[in-house]
Amino acid sequence: MFYDTVTYGHGLPHDPLKAIVAPRPIGWISSLNKAGELNLAPYSFFNAFSSRPPIVGFSSEGRKDSVTFVEETGEFVCNLATWDLRDAMNATSAPLARGKSEFEHARLEQEPSRLVKPPRVKGVAAALECKLVQVVQLSTHQGEPMDTHLVLGQVVGVFIDDAYITPEGRFDMLKARPIARCGYADYAVVDSAFALERPTRA
């Protein structure tokens, strides 16, 4: 089959695009506004875009609290969503009223960050402390502005639970078991891996 995304004429009961671009890592973003209100929300439009300096980003369809809070204070934390925290992560996606804590709703505790004010989720295997680089309002190829906002942040600090560092000095991804979004209501968990050596010049 083939369909164009202008009319979304795929004829299927559900849009397949998010299932095709998958699995996607989950950015579990904690942020504070100027008034000190705390927000915690998962974003499956999330990834890393640079290593030196490290830049990560998440995209919000609609101007949600995470975007507003990050713009106000210029900081956020990306908490690693893992198998053991999957239900809590999902609970924080609930559309709560402004001022109602996602941490309390999901029965999560906070731990202070080192270099930014928003806390991380207590018990995560890893967390990235970020300073805002820019917020980009996306537009169509015709230049029409969209209500979609890409938040880019420089990672200024990295927390790793020592239990997830191998004797060889690597982050033990298989032990942490991160989860990823696969479209629809589907998720995947990383519990196996294989290695491929990058080819040398022919």
C-alpha positions as protocol buffer text, in pm:
chain_id: "A"
residue {
  index: 1
  type: MET
  ca { x: 0 y: 0 z: 0 }
}
residue {
  index: 2
  type: PHE
  ca { x: 93 y: 364 z: -28 }
}
residue {
  index: 3
  type: TYR
  ca { x: -75 y: 673 z: 114 }
}
residue {
  index: 4
  type: ASP
  ca { x: -9 y: 1045 z: 127 }
}
residue {
  index: 5
  type: THR
  ca { x: 15 y: 1215 z: 465 }
}
residue {
  index: 6
  type: VAL
  ca { x: -172 y: 1527 z: 353 }
}
residue {
  index: 7
  type: THR
  ca { x: -507 y: 1348 z: 341 }
}
residue {
  index: 8
  type: TYR
  ca { x: -397 y: 1058 z: 565 }
}
residue {
  index: 9
  type: GLY
  ca { x: -573 y: 830 z: 324 }
}
residue {
  index: 10
  type: HIS
  ca { x: -429 y: 505 z: 453 }
}
residue {
  index: 11
  type: GLY
  ca { x: -774 y: 354 z: 509 }
}
residue {
  index: 12
  type: LEU
  ca { x: -654 y: 180 z: 824 }
}
residue {
  index: 13
  type: PRO
  ca { x: -833 y: 201 z: 1160 }
}
residue {
  index: 14
  type: HIS
  ca { x: -518 y: 354 z: 1318 }
}
residue {
  index: 15
  type: ASP
  ca { x: -237 y: 575 z: 1189 }
}
residue {
  index: 16
  type: PRO
  ca { x: 65 y: 345 z: 1128 }
}
residue {
  index: 17
  type: LEU
  ca { x: 334 y: 615 z: 1124 }
}
residue {
  index: 18
  type: LYS
  ca { x: 426 y: 601 z: 1492 }
}
residue {
  index: 19
  type: ALA
  ca { x: 449 y: 222 z: 1471 }
}
residue {
  index: 20
  type: ILE
  ca { x: 683 y: 246 z: 1171 }
}
residue {
  index: 21
  type: VAL
  ca { x: 918 y: 497 z: 1335 }
}
residue {
  index: 22
  type: ALA
  ca { x: 981 y: 267 z: 1631 }
}
residue {
  index: 23
  type: PRO
  ca { x: 1099 y: 178 z: 1882 }
}
residue {
  index: 24
  type: ARG
  ca { x: 1148 y: 530 z: 2015 }
}
residue {
  index: 25
  type: PRO
  ca { x: 1323 y: 609 z: 2345 }
}
residue {
  index: 26
  type: ILE
  ca { x: 1110 y: 781 z: 2605 }
}
residue {
  index: 27
  type: GLY
  ca { x: 1211 y: 1116 z: 2747 }
}
residue {
  index: 28
  type: TRP
  ca { x: 1060 y: 1122 z: 3097 }
}
residue {
  index: 29
  type: ILE
  ca { x: 1090 y: 1494 z: 3159 }
}
residue {
  index: 30
  type: SER
  ca { x: 1082 y: 1662 z: 3500 }
}
residue {
  index: 31
  type: SER
  ca { x: 1065 y: 2042 z: 3502 }
}
residue {
  index: 32
  type: LEU
  ca { x: 989 y: 2337 z: 3730 }
}
residue {
  index: 33
  type: ASN
  ca { x: 827 y: 2670 z: 3655 }
}
residue {
  index: 34
  type: LYS
  ca { x: 918 y: 3003 z: 3815 }
}
residue {
  index: 35
  type: ALA
  ca { x: 655 y: 2952 z: 4085 }
}
residue {
  index: 36
  type: GLY
  ca { x: 819 y: 2625 z: 4187 }
}
residue {
  index: 37
  type: GLU
  ca { x: 546 y: 2400 z: 4047 }
}
residue {
  index: 38
  type: LEU
  ca { x: 681 y: 2063 z: 3937 }
}
residue {
  index: 39
  type: ASN
  ca { x: 583 y: 1869 z: 3626 }
}
residue {
  index: 40
  type: LEU
  ca { x: 672 y: 1515 z: 3519 }
}
residue {
  index: 41
  type: ALA
  ca { x: 567 y: 1380 z: 3178 }
}
residue {
  index: 42
  type: PRO
  ca { x: 682 y: 1116 z: 2928 }
}
residue {
  index: 43
  type: TYR
  ca { x: 757 y: 1204 z: 2564 }
}
residue {
  index: 44
  type: SER
  ca { x: 812 y: 940 z: 2299 }
}
residue {
  index: 45
  type: PHE
  ca { x: 931 y: 1201 z: 2051 }
}
residue {
  index: 46
  type: PHE
  ca { x: 1271 y: 1211 z: 2222 }
}
residue {
  index: 47
  type: ASN
  ca { x: 1631 y: 1143 z: 2125 }
}
residue {
  index: 48
  type: ALA
  ca { x: 1996 y: 1249 z: 2146 }
}
residue {
  index: 49
  type: PHE
  ca { x: 2130 y: 1472 z: 1869 }
}
residue {
  index: 50
  type: SER
  ca { x: 2491 y: 1546 z: 1962 }
}
residue {
  index: 51
  type: SER
  ca { x: 2763 y: 1400 z: 2183 }
}
residue {
  index: 52
  type: ARG
  ca { x: 3015 y: 1688 z: 2214 }
}
residue {
  index: 53
  type: PRO
  ca { x: 2851 y: 1873 z: 2371 }
}
residue {
  index: 54
  type: PRO
  ca { x: 2571 y: 1630 z: 2449 }
}
residue {
  index: 55
  type: ILE
  ca { x: 2236 y: 1760 z: 2321 }
}
residue {
  index: 56
  type: VAL
  ca { x: 1902 y: 1587 z: 2374 }
}
residue {
  index: 57
  type: GLY
  ca { x: 1556 y: 1695 z: 2274 }
}
residue {
  index: 58
  type: PHE
  ca { x: 1188 y: 1619 z: 2310 }
}
residue {
  index: 59
  type: SER
  ca { x: 896 y: 1731 z: 2097 }
}
residue {
  index: 60
  type: SER
  ca { x: 555 y: 1825 z: 2234 }
}
residue {
  index: 61
  type: GLU
  ca { x: 243 y: 1819 z: 2016 }
}
residue {
  index: 62
  type: GLY
  ca { x: 64 y: 2110 z: 2173 }
}
residue {
  index: 63
  type: ARG
  ca { x: 211 y: 2363 z: 2412 }
}
residue {
  index: 64
  type: LYS
  ca { x: 204 y: 2150 z: 2725 }
}
residue {
  index: 65
  type: ASP
  ca { x: 333 y: 2228 z: 3075 }
}
residue {
  index: 66
  type: SER
  ca { x: 676 y: 2076 z: 3008 }
}
residue {
  index: 67
  type: VAL
  ca { x: 746 y: 2324 z: 2728 }
}
residue {
  index: 68
  type: THR
  ca { x: 617 y: 2622 z: 2927 }
}
residue {
  index: 69
  type: PHE
  ca { x: 806 y: 2525 z: 3244 }
}
residue {
  index: 70
  type: VAL
  ca { x: 1134 y: 2466 z: 3059 }
}
residue {
  index: 71
  type: GLU
  ca { x: 1103 y: 2800 z: 2879 }
}
residue {
  index: 72
  type: GLU
  ca { x: 1041 y: 2978 z: 3211 }
}
residue {
  index: 73
  type: THR
  ca { x: 1338 y: 2837 z: 3401 }
}
residue {
  index: 74
  type: GLY
  ca { x: 1570 y: 2703 z: 3129 }
}
residue {
  index: 75
  type: GLU
  ca { x: 1624 y: 2361 z: 3289 }
}
residue {
  index: 76
  type: PHE
  ca { x: 1489 y: 2007 z: 3279 }
}
residue {
  index: 77
  type: VAL
  ca { x: 1583 y: 1650 z: 3366 }
}
residue {
  index: 78
  type: CYS
  ca { x: 1539 y: 1347 z: 3144 }
}
residue {
  index: 79
  type: ASN
  ca { x: 1477 y: 1041 z: 3361 }
}
residue {
  index: 80
  type: LEU
  ca { x: 1542 y: 697 z: 3211 }
}
residue {
  index: 81
  type: ALA
  ca { x: 1214 y: 507 z: 3180 }
}
residue {
  index: 82
  type: THR
  ca { x: 1276 y: 140 z: 3259 }
}
residue {
  index: 83
  type: TRP
  ca { x: 1076 y: -180 z: 3289 }
}
residue {
  index: 84
  type: ASP
  ca { x: 1041 y: -161 z: 3667 }
}
residue {
  index: 85
  type: LEU
  ca { x: 903 y: 195 z: 3642 }
}
residue {
  index: 86
  type: ARG
  ca { x: 676 y: 136 z: 3342 }
}
residue {
  index: 87
  type: ASP
  ca { x: 346 y: 169 z: 3530 }
}
residue {
  index: 88
  type: ALA
  ca { x: 459 y: 485 z: 3710 }
}
residue {
  index: 89
  type: MET
  ca { x: 582 y: 634 z: 3382 }
}
residue {
  index: 90
  type: ASN
  ca { x: 247 y: 561 z: 3221 }
}
residue {
  index: 91
  type: ALA
  ca { x: 60 y: 711 z: 3519 }
}
residue {
  index: 92
  type: THR
  ca { x: 246 y: 1040 z: 3471 }
}
residue {
  index: 93
  type: SER
  ca { x: 98 y: 1071 z: 3122 }
}
residue {
  index: 94
  type: ALA
  ca { x: -248 y: 1132 z: 3273 }
}
residue {
  index: 95
  type: PRO
  ca { x: -395 y: 1476 z: 3192 }
}
residue {
  index: 96
  type: LEU
  ca { x: -386 y: 1614 z: 3546 }
}
residue {
  index: 97
  type: ALA
  ca { x: -501 y: 1964 z: 3638 }
}
residue {
  index: 98
  type: ARG
  ca { x: -233 y: 2233 z: 3669 }
}
residue {
  index: 99
  type: GLY
  ca { x: -90 y: 2218 z: 4020 }
}
residue {
  index: 100
  type: LYS
  ca { x: -165 y: 1848 z: 4076 }
}
residue {
  index: 101
  type: SER
  ca { x: 160 y: 1655 z: 4120 }
}
residue {
  index: 102
  type: GLU
  ca { x: 243 y: 1373 z: 3878 }
}
residue {
  index: 103
  type: PHE
  ca { x: 492 y: 1249 z: 4137 }
}
residue {
  index: 104
  type: GLU
  ca { x: 214 y: 1206 z: 4394 }
}
residue {
  index: 105
  type: HIS
  ca { x: -31 y: 1069 z: 4137 }
}
residue {
  index: 106
  type: ALA
  ca { x: 219 y: 800 z: 4032 }
}
residue {
  index: 107
  type: ARG
  ca { x: 345 y: 744 z: 4388 }
}
residue {
  index: 108
  type: LEU
  ca { x: 697 y: 849 z: 4298 }
}
residue {
  index: 109
  type: GLU
  ca { x: 957 y: 1014 z: 4517 }
}
residue {
  index: 110
  type: GLN
  ca { x: 1201 y: 1287 z: 4419 }
}
residue {
  index: 111
  type: GLU
  ca { x: 1577 y: 1310 z: 4447 }
}
residue {
  index: 112
  type: PRO
  ca { x: 1763 y: 1640 z: 4411 }
}
residue {
  index: 113
  type: SER
  ca { x: 1967 y: 1705 z: 4100 }
}
residue {
  index: 114
  type: ARG
  ca { x: 2325 y: 1833 z: 4122 }
}
residue {
  index: 115
  type: LEU
  ca { x: 2341 y: 2110 z: 3860 }
}
residue {
  index: 116
  type: VAL
  ca { x: 1977 y: 2200 z: 3787 }
}
residue {
  index: 117
  type: LYS
  ca { x: 1675 y: 2273 z: 4005 }
}
residue {
  index: 118
  type: PRO
  ca { x: 1423 y: 2016 z: 3874 }
}
residue {
  index: 119
  type: PRO
  ca { x: 1459 y: 1690 z: 4069 }
}
residue {
  index: 120
  type: ARG
  ca { x: 1498 y: 1346 z: 3919 }
}
residue {
  index: 121
  type: VAL
  ca { x: 1275 y: 1048 z: 3986 }
}
residue {
  index: 122
  type: LYS
  ca { x: 1402 y: 850 z: 4282 }
}
residue {
  index: 123
  type: GLY
  ca { x: 1515 y: 503 z: 4185 }
}
residue {
  index: 124
  type: VAL
  ca { x: 1596 y: 567 z: 3819 }
}
residue {
  index: 125
  type: ALA
  ca { x: 1899 y: 392 z: 3673 }
}
residue {
  index: 126
  type: ALA
  ca { x: 2013 y: 713 z: 3503 }
}
residue {
  index: 127
  type: ALA
  ca { x: 1909 y: 1075 z: 3454 }
}
residue {
  index: 128
  type: LEU
  ca { x: 2030 y: 1362 z: 3236 }
}
residue {
  index: 129
  type: GLU
  ca { x: 2039 y: 1712 z: 3383 }
}
residue {
  index: 130
  type: CYS
  ca { x: 1983 y: 1964 z: 3104 }
}
residue {
  index: 131
  type: LYS
  ca { x: 2006 y: 2337 z: 3035 }
}
residue {
  index: 132
  type: LEU
  ca { x: 1779 y: 2477 z: 2765 }
}
residue {
  index: 133
  type: VAL
  ca { x: 1944 y: 2548 z: 2430 }
}
residue {
  index: 134
  type: GLN
  ca { x: 1637 y: 2649 z: 2230 }
}
residue {
  index: 135
  type: VAL
  ca { x: 1271 y: 2582 z: 2166 }
}
residue {
  index: 136
  type: VAL
  ca { x: 1185 y: 2544 z: 1800 }
}
residue {
  index: 137
  type: GLN
  ca { x: 827 y: 2576 z: 1679 }
}
residue {
  index: 138
  type: LEU
  ca { x: 803 y: 2335 z: 1388 }
}
residue {
  index: 139
  type: SER
  ca { x: 645 y: 2424 z: 1055 }
}
residue {
  index: 140
  type: THR
  ca { x: 529 y: 2235 z: 748 }
}
residue {
  index: 141
  type: HIS
  ca { x: 733 y: 2220 z: 429 }
}
residue {
  index: 142
  type: GLN
  ca { x: 513 y: 2506 z: 307 }
}
residue {
  index: 143
  type: GLY
  ca { x: 621 y: 2722 z: 601 }
}
residue {
  index: 144
  type: GLU
  ca { x: 295 y: 2697 z: 792 }
}
residue {
  index: 145
  type: PRO
  ca { x: 356 y: 2706 z: 1170 }
}
residue {
  index: 146
  type: MET
  ca { x: 249 y: 2400 z: 1369 }
}
residue {
  index: 147
  type: ASP
  ca { x: 150 y: 2365 z: 1733 }
}
residue {
  index: 148
  type: THR
  ca { x: 447 y: 2133 z: 1781 }
}
residue {
  index: 149
  type: HIS
  ca { x: 748 y: 2243 z: 1982 }
}
residue {
  index: 150
  type: LEU
  ca { x: 1096 y: 2087 z: 1983 }
}
residue {
  index: 151
  type: VAL
  ca { x: 1284 y: 2149 z: 2307 }
}
residue {
  index: 152
  type: LEU
  ca { x: 1662 y: 2108 z: 2283 }
}
residue {
  index: 153
  type: GLY
  ca { x: 1878 y: 2092 z: 2592 }
}
residue {
  index: 154
  type: GLN
  ca { x: 2247 y: 2054 z: 2663 }
}
residue {
  index: 155
  type: VAL
  ca { x: 2324 y: 1777 z: 2909 }
}
residue {
  index: 156
  type: VAL
  ca { x: 2535 y: 1939 z: 3182 }
}
residue {
  index: 157
  type: GLY
  ca { x: 2524 y: 1651 z: 3430 }
}
residue {
  index: 158
  type: VAL
  ca { x: 2466 y: 1277 z: 3415 }
}
residue {
  index: 159
  type: PHE
  ca { x: 2349 y: 1065 z: 3708 }
}
residue {
  index: 160
  type: ILE
  ca { x: 2407 y: 689 z: 3690 }
}
residue {
  index: 161
  type: ASP
  ca { x: 2319 y: 450 z: 3970 }
}
residue {
  index: 162
  type: ASP
  ca { x: 2647 y: 268 z: 4044 }
}
residue {
  index: 163
  type: ALA
  ca { x: 2458 y: -63 z: 4035 }
}
residue {
  index: 164
  type: TYR
  ca { x: 2431 y: -19 z: 3657 }
}
residue {
  index: 165
  type: ILE
  ca { x: 2800 y: 31 z: 3583 }
}
residue {
  index: 166
  type: THR
  ca { x: 2975 y: -287 z: 3471 }
}
residue {
  index: 167
  type: PRO
  ca { x: 3326 y: -389 z: 3586 }
}
residue {
  index: 168
  type: GLU
  ca { x: 3441 y: -281 z: 3237 }
}
residue {
  index: 169
  type: GLY
  ca { x: 3309 y: 69 z: 3300 }
}
residue {
  index: 170
  type: ARG
  ca { x: 3003 y: 57 z: 3074 }
}
residue {
  index: 171
  type: PHE
  ca { x: 2643 y: 146 z: 3146 }
}
residue {
  index: 172
  type: ASP
  ca { x: 2464 y: -188 z: 3183 }
}
residue {
  index: 173
  type: MET
  ca { x: 2168 y: -129 z: 2953 }
}
residue {
  index: 174
  type: LEU
  ca { x: 2047 y: -489 z: 2976 }
}
residue {
  index: 175
  type: LYS
  ca { x: 2034 y: -471 z: 3354 }
}
residue {
  index: 176
  type: ALA
  ca { x: 1854 y: -134 z: 3346 }
}
residue {
  index: 177
  type: ARG
  ca { x: 1602 y: -263 z: 3088 }
}
residue {
  index: 178
  type: PRO
  ca { x: 1493 y: 69 z: 2931 }
}
residue {
  index: 179
  type: ILE
  ca { x: 1155 y: 73 z: 2761 }
}
residue {
  index: 180
  type: ALA
  ca { x: 1062 y: 230 z: 2428 }
}
residue {
  index: 181
  type: ARG
  ca { x: 743 y: 334 z: 2254 }
}
residue {
  index: 182
  type: CYS
  ca { x: 632 y: 131 z: 1954 }
}
residue {
  index: 183
  type: GLY
  ca { x: 314 y: 307 z: 1846 }
}
residue {
  index: 184
  type: TYR
  ca { x: -49 y: 251 z: 1942 }
}
residue {
  index: 185
  type: ALA
  ca { x: -42 y: 128 z: 2306 }
}
residue {
  index: 186
  type: ASP
  ca { x: 262 y: -90 z: 2243 }
}
residue {
  index: 187
  type: TYR
  ca { x: 601 y: -73 z: 2410 }
}
residue {
  index: 188
  type: ALA
  ca { x: 926 y: -269 z: 2393 }
}
residue {
  index: 189
  type: VAL
  ca { x: 1188 y: -345 z: 2656 }
}
residue {
  index: 190
  type: VAL
  ca { x: 1560 y: -381 z: 2592 }
}
residue {
  index: 191
  type: ASP
  ca { x: 1660 y: -714 z: 2742 }
}
residue {
  index: 192
  type: SER
  ca { x: 1889 y: -845 z: 2468 }
}
residue {
  index: 193
  type: ALA
  ca { x: 2150 y: -688 z: 2243 }
}
residue {
  index: 194
  type: PHE
  ca { x: 2395 y: -774 z: 1967 }
}
residue {
  index: 195
  type: ALA
  ca { x: 2712 y: -601 z: 1856 }
}
residue {
  index: 196
  type: LEU
  ca { x: 2823 y: -493 z: 1508 }
}
residue {
  index: 197
  type: GLU
  ca { x: 3168 y: -350 z: 1451 }
}
residue {
  index: 198
  type: ARG
  ca { x: 3170 y: -48 z: 1225 }
}
residue {
  index: 199
  type: PRO
  ca { x: 3347 y: -134 z: 899 }
}
residue {
  index: 200
  type: THR
  ca { x: 3686 y: 15 z: 822 }
}
residue {
  index: 201
  type: ARG
  ca { x: 3761 y: 198 z: 497 }
}
residue {
  index: 202
  type: ALA
  ca { x: 3741 y: -42 z: 202 }
}
